[in-house]
Amino acid sequence: MTDAESFDEYARSRLPMLGRVAYLLTGDAYLADDLVQLTLLRLASRWEHVSAAREPDAYVRRILYTQHVSWWRRVRREALPVAVLPERAAADFSGDAATALAVRQALARLAPKQRAVLVLRYFEDLSETETAAVLGVAVGTVKSQTRDALARLRVIAPELSGSLAEVNR
């Protein structure tokens, strides 16, 4: 199998997972698609080296998360503050759909690094050590970011308090 074929197979198999993670990070379907596309472009340019290491998932995660943080830094410099944020239209959701929507909205209000830590730890189920390796930070940073992110979620999304209690166990 050629490098192009093996990359194509890998990208097709990981596309749904990358899309879900990118959406959780960005909170926007179009930005998530852009983030996944950029991630796969960067991966393609290094595929020969990455596939030889036989552990492309860790490398892909690293690209995805670092690109997201880079976007956030760039947007933060370009964004203009507004005095009042517009209210989002309320929808009538029940059960899991309402919880999923609340989680996405709460994640969108976290700092990108806090969001990345929570997505890696609780949605991708990585250990603290694995999360630290993906983000290129110390394990202590992962622990403090997790603690701070969960505390912030308790303030900005009290409706998730039952879900957050399960996370702390």
N, C-alpha and C positions, 0 to 999 in steps of 0.2 A: 504494500500500500504506500502511495506517495505521501509526502508531507502535506500537500494540498488536500488530498483525500482524507487523511487522518485528522487534519484541522477541521475540515467540513463536518466530519462525523462527530468530533468532539463538540463543536459549536452547536450543532443541531440537538445533541443530547443534553446540553447544559442551558440552552436558551430559556426554557420555562423557569428554571431555578434562578437564573440571572435576572430575568424580567421581574420576578416576585421580589427579590432582594432589592433591585434598583428602585422599584416602586415604593417599597417601604422606606428607602433612604430619601427619595425625592418627594414623595407624596403626589406625584404628577405622572400620568401615564406617558405623556409625550417626552418629558425630561428623562423618564426611566428608559424609554426606547433609545434616546440619544446616548445615555450613559452606557447602556449595553453595547450599542454600536461602537462607541469609542473604545470600550474595553476590548471588544473582539478585534478591532483594528490594531490596537497595540499588541494584543496577543498574537495576531497573525504575523506581525513583523518579527516576532521572536519565537515563533512556533518550533522551529528546528531545535533550538536550545531548550525550550520548556518541555517539549515532548521527550527529549532525551533524558531529562531528569525524572520522568515518569510520575510526577506529582503536579500536574497542571492546575488542579483546583485551588491550591494555596496561592499560586501565582495569580490566577484570575481574580480571586478575592482581593488580593493586595491591589491590583490595578483598579478594580471597581471602587474600593473604598478610598483609595488615595485620589482618584479622579473626582469622586464626589466631594471630598473635602476641598480639593482645588477649585472646583466650580463654586462651592459655597464662599470661599474666600474672595474669588473674583466678583461674584454677585454682591457680596456684602459691601465691597468698595463702590460698586456701581449703583446700588439701590438707593432710592430716595425715601427718607422717612415720611410717614404720613401721620397726622394727628389722631385720626380715628380709622380703625380697620373696618372694612365692610363686613356685615354679618353674612354668614353662609346660609343658604336656604336650608331650612329644617325639613327632613324627610321622615316619614313614618316607617321606622325600621323596628324589627323585633328580633329578639334572640341573638344568635351569632352574628347576623348581619349588622346589628346595631353595635355590638361589641367590636367587630372588625373595623367599622367606620370610626368609632371612638378611639381605637388604638392608632389607626392611621393619622387621624387628626392630632392626637396627642404627640405622636412621634414627629410630626411635621413642626411642632412647636419647640422641639429640643434642639440644642446645638448639634451640628453635624457629627462631631466626635462622640457625643453622648448617644446619639441615634445609632451610629455605627456600632458602638459597643453593645447596645441592647439588641440590635438585629443579629449581630454575630453570636452573642451569648444565648439569647432566648428564642430566636427564630431559626438560626442555623445550628443551634445546640453545640457550639464550640466551648471548650474549656477556657478558663482564664488564660492559661499559657498559650493555647492556640490563638485566642483572640489577640493577645499581645503580639504574637509573631506576625499575624496578618496585618495589624496596624503599625507594626514597627515601634512599639512602645514597651515600657516595663510592665510587669504583671501588676505592680502596685498602682500604676496609672489606670489599668483596666478596672481594678477594684474600686478606686476612688471615682472614676467616671461612672461606673455602674451605680454606686451608692448615690452620687449626686443626681444622676438621671432618674433613678427611681423616686428620690425625694421630690424632684421637680414634677414628675408625673403625678404624685400624690396631690400636689398643689393645683396643677393645671387641669387635671382630669380626675376629680374625686369620684366620678361615676365608675372608674376602673378599680376602686379600692379593693374589691373582692379578688380581682384578677392579680393585683399587685401583691396581696397577702400570700397567694400561692407561689409567686415568683420568689419571695423571700425565704421560703422553706428550704 
